[in-house]
Amino acid sequence: MPKRESKNFLEVFEMFVISQAAKGVADITIRNYRYHMKNMSNYFDAEKPFDEVTKRDIKAMVVAMRKAGLAHNTIATYNRMLKTLPM
């Protein structure tokens, strides 16, 4: 059986965005998802294989965001967005 190629976090994210658009999610929400993903990639390796992303990676991202001075509510928004992904 051939080995299945693992998708990276960004590829899975894009598949999620497409599925949300197909469900009729508002364009502004789709733009917000993409905006948040772009900003998260400053603190998180979005090229990492999706099946290798751990809670520790997410916690490290949150710590980096706090050290960078992002507001609590901003970080909470990123966390809410991540919870919508099929992890």
C-alpha positions as CSV (number, residue, x, y, z in Angstrom):
1,M,0.0,0.0,0.0
2,P,1.5,3.4,-0.9
3,K,2.3,5.8,1.9
4,R,-0.2,8.6,2.1
5,E,1.4,12.0,1.7
6,S,0.9,14.1,4.8
7,K,-0.6,17.6,4.4
8,N,1.0,20.5,6.2
9,F,-1.0,22.7,8.5
10,L,-1.5,25.4,5.9
11,E,-2.9,22.9,3.4
12,V,-5.4,21.6,5.9
13,F,-6.3,25.1,6.8
14,E,-7.0,26.0,3.2
15,M,-9.2,22.8,2.8
16,F,-11.1,24.0,5.9
17,V,-11.6,27.5,4.5
18,I,-12.9,26.0,1.2
19,S,-15.3,23.7,3.1
20,Q,-16.6,26.7,5.1
21,A,-17.1,28.8,1.9
22,A,-19.0,25.8,0.4
23,K,-21.3,25.8,3.5
24,G,-22.1,29.5,2.9
25,V,-20.0,31.1,5.6
26,A,-19.9,34.8,5.1
27,D,-17.1,36.3,3.0
28,I,-16.0,38.5,5.9
29,T,-15.5,35.3,8.1
30,I,-13.5,33.7,5.3
31,R,-11.3,36.8,5.1
32,N,-10.9,36.8,8.9
33,Y,-9.8,33.1,8.8
34,R,-7.1,33.9,6.2
35,Y,-6.0,37.1,8.1
36,H,-5.7,35.2,11.3
37,M,-3.8,32.3,9.6
38,K,-1.3,34.8,8.0
39,N,-0.7,36.4,11.4
40,M,-0.4,33.1,13.2
41,S,2.3,32.0,10.8
42,N,4.5,34.7,12.4
43,Y,4.5,32.6,15.6
44,F,3.8,29.1,14.3
45,D,5.4,26.8,11.6
46,A,2.4,26.5,9.2
47,E,4.5,24.2,6.9
48,K,4.7,21.6,9.7
49,P,2.9,18.3,8.8
50,F,-0.6,18.6,10.2
51,D,-0.6,15.3,11.9
52,E,2.6,16.3,13.8
53,V,1.1,19.5,15.3
54,T,0.7,19.1,19.0
55,K,-0.9,21.0,21.8
56,R,2.6,21.9,22.9
57,D,3.1,23.7,19.5
58,I,-0.1,25.7,20.1
59,K,0.9,26.6,23.6
60,A,4.4,27.7,22.4
61,M,2.6,29.9,19.8
62,V,0.5,31.5,22.6
63,V,3.6,32.1,24.7
64,A,5.3,33.7,21.7
65,M,2.3,35.9,21.1
66,R,2.2,37.0,24.7
67,K,5.9,37.8,24.6
68,A,5.3,39.9,21.5
69,G,2.7,41.9,23.4
70,L,-0.5,40.7,21.8
71,A,-3.6,41.4,23.8
72,H,-5.3,38.7,25.6
73,N,-8.5,39.1,23.5
74,T,-6.4,38.8,20.3
75,I,-4.8,35.6,21.4
76,A,-8.2,34.3,22.4
77,T,-9.5,35.0,18.9
78,Y,-6.7,32.9,17.4
79,N,-7.4,30.1,19.8
80,R,-11.1,30.2,18.9
81,M,-10.2,30.0,15.2
82,L,-7.9,27.0,15.9
83,K,-10.7,25.2,17.7
84,T,-12.8,25.3,14.5
85,L,-10.2,23.3,12.6
86,P,-10.5,19.5,12.4
87,M,-7.7,18.7,14.9
